[in-house]
Amino acid sequence: MQRNEQAFQWLYENYSAALYGVLLKVVREEEQAQDLLQEVFVKIWNNLTSYDPQKGRLFTWMLNITRNTAIDSVRAGKAMSRPSTAQTLSTSDESTFLIDKQYSVAPENPDHIGLQDVVGRLRPERRELINLVYFGGYTHEEAAEALSLPLGTVKTRIRSALQELKSLFSR
């Protein structure tokens, strides 16, 4: 992809709504999520040459940058404080989501950006961990402590959940 204004506009038009949804889920504050979205696109644009299509899809690469930026912001205290464990562990449609490009995503409604159906197919213990670690910003250690589980169990369940999600997406 050429680094020009048209390419940037294409990236923004095609991915901003989904990335904003991820940011909003993690930081839980619209203004903060909007600020971080700008930061994310600057990071994406400045590092576009480091994207390797052999290692994965562009969307996945951008999603990782977005997630890491949001988590860094939460940990640095720039965003609202982390939700309580009970709130994070909820498995309602509002707390469980993923991103799937096949759905049309309106920027003004980031909570409906897809994949909640796919995450909903995971076993409850795996779904809890995906919510905590990937959408709540918890480290593996923090998730283990919050759920009173051994760290090894948490890591195994997360690995299993990711493998299961990968197989569900490849169908």
C-alpha positions in Angstrom: 0.0 0.0 0.0 1.4 3.4 -0.9 1.9 5.9 1.8 -0.3 8.7 0.5 -3.3 10.7 1.5 -5.7 8.4 -0.4 -4.3 5.3 1.3 -4.6 6.9 4.7 -8.2 7.9 3.9 -9.0 4.3 2.8 -7.5 2.9 6.0 -9.5 5.3 8.1 -12.8 4.8 6.3 -12.5 1.0 6.4 -11.2 0.5 9.9 -11.8 3.5 12.2 -15.3 2.4 13.4 -14.1 -1.1 14.4 -10.9 0.3 16.1 -12.9 3.0 17.9 -15.2 0.2 19.2 -12.2 -1.6 20.7 -10.8 1.6 22.3 -14.2 2.4 23.8 -14.6 -1.0 25.2 -11.3 -0.8 27.0 -11.2 2.8 28.1 -14.9 3.3 28.6 -14.9 7.0 27.9 -15.8 8.4 24.5 -13.5 11.5 24.6 -10.5 9.3 25.6 -11.4 6.8 22.9 -11.5 9.5 20.3 -8.2 10.9 21.3 -6.7 7.4 21.3 -8.1 6.7 17.9 -6.0 9.6 16.5 -3.0 8.3 18.3 -3.6 4.8 16.9 -3.8 6.0 13.3 -0.6 8.0 13.7 1.1 4.8 15.0 -0.4 2.7 12.2 0.7 5.2 9.6 4.2 5.7 11.0 4.7 1.9 11.2 2.9 0.8 8.1 6.1 -0.4 6.5 6.6 -2.8 9.4 3.4 -4.6 8.6 4.2 -8.1 7.2 1.3 -9.8 5.3 3.0 -13.1 5.8 2.5 -12.9 9.6 -1.2 -12.0 9.5 -4.0 -9.8 8.2 -3.7 -6.1 8.1 -6.8 -5.8 10.3 -5.3 -8.1 13.0 -2.1 -6.0 13.0 -4.0 -2.8 13.4 -6.2 -4.3 16.1 -3.1 -5.3 18.1 -1.8 -1.7 17.9 -5.2 -0.4 19.0 -5.6 -2.9 21.9 -2.1 -2.2 23.1 -2.5 1.5 23.0 -5.8 1.3 24.9 -4.3 -0.9 27.6 -1.3 1.3 27.9 -3.6 4.3 28.4 -5.6 2.5 31.1 -2.5 1.4 32.9 -1.0 4.9 32.7 -4.1 6.2 34.4 -5.2 8.3 31.4 -8.6 6.6 31.1 -11.3 5.8 33.6 -10.5 3.3 36.2 -10.9 -0.4 35.4 -14.4 -1.9 35.9 -15.0 -4.2 38.8 -14.3 -7.9 38.3 -18.0 -8.7 38.6 -18.9 -6.2 35.9 -16.1 -7.4 33.6 -17.0 -11.1 34.0 -20.6 -10.5 32.9 -21.3 -12.5 29.8 -24.2 -10.4 28.5 -24.1 -9.1 24.9 -23.0 -5.7 26.2 -19.8 -7.0 27.7 -18.9 -9.6 25.0 -17.9 -8.5 21.6 -15.5 -9.2 18.8 -14.9 -7.7 15.5 -15.9 -9.2 12.2 -15.5 -7.3 9.0 -18.5 -9.0 7.4 -20.9 -6.8 9.5 -21.5 -3.3 8.6 -20.4 -1.1 11.4 -21.7 2.4 12.0 -19.1 4.7 13.7 -21.8 6.0 16.1 -22.6 2.5 17.4 -19.3 0.8 18.2 -20.9 -1.8 20.5 -22.3 -3.7 17.5 -19.1 -4.3 15.7 -19.5 -8.1 15.3 -18.0 -11.1 16.8 -20.0 -11.3 20.0 -21.8 -14.3 18.4 -18.4 -16.0 18.0 -17.2 -15.2 21.5 -20.5 -16.4 22.8 -19.8 -19.8 21.4 -16.8 -20.2 23.7 -17.1 -22.1 27.0 -17.9 -19.7 29.8 -14.5 -20.0 31.5 -12.8 -19.1 28.2 -15.2 -16.3 27.5 -14.5 -14.8 30.9 -10.8 -14.8 30.3 -11.1 -13.3 26.8 -13.2 -10.5 28.3 -10.7 -9.8 31.1 -7.5 -10.1 29.2 -8.3 -8.8 25.7 -11.1 -6.3 26.4 -10.6 -5.5 30.0 -6.9 -4.8 29.8 -6.0 -7.3 32.5 -2.6 -9.1 32.5 -2.6 -12.9 32.8 -1.5 -12.5 36.4 -4.3 -10.0 37.2 -6.9 -12.3 35.6 -5.6 -15.3 37.6 -5.9 -13.3 40.8 -9.3 -11.9 39.9 -10.7 -15.4 39.3 -8.6 -17.2 42.0 -7.1 -19.5 39.4 -3.5 -20.7 39.0 -1.6 -18.7 36.4 -0.9 -21.9 34.3 -4.6 -22.6 34.1 -5.3 -19.0 32.9 -2.7 -19.2 30.2 -3.9 -22.6 29.1 -7.5 -21.5 28.9 -6.6 -18.3 27.0 -4.5 -20.3 24.5 -7.3 -22.8 24.0 -9.8 -19.9 23.6 -7.6 -18.3 20.9 -7.2 -21.5 19.0 -11.0 -22.1 19.1 -11.6 -18.6 17.9 -9.2 -19.1 15.1 -10.9 -22.2 14.0 -14.3 -20.5 14.2 -13.1 -17.7 12.0 -11.6 -20.0 9.4 -15.0 -21.6 8.7 
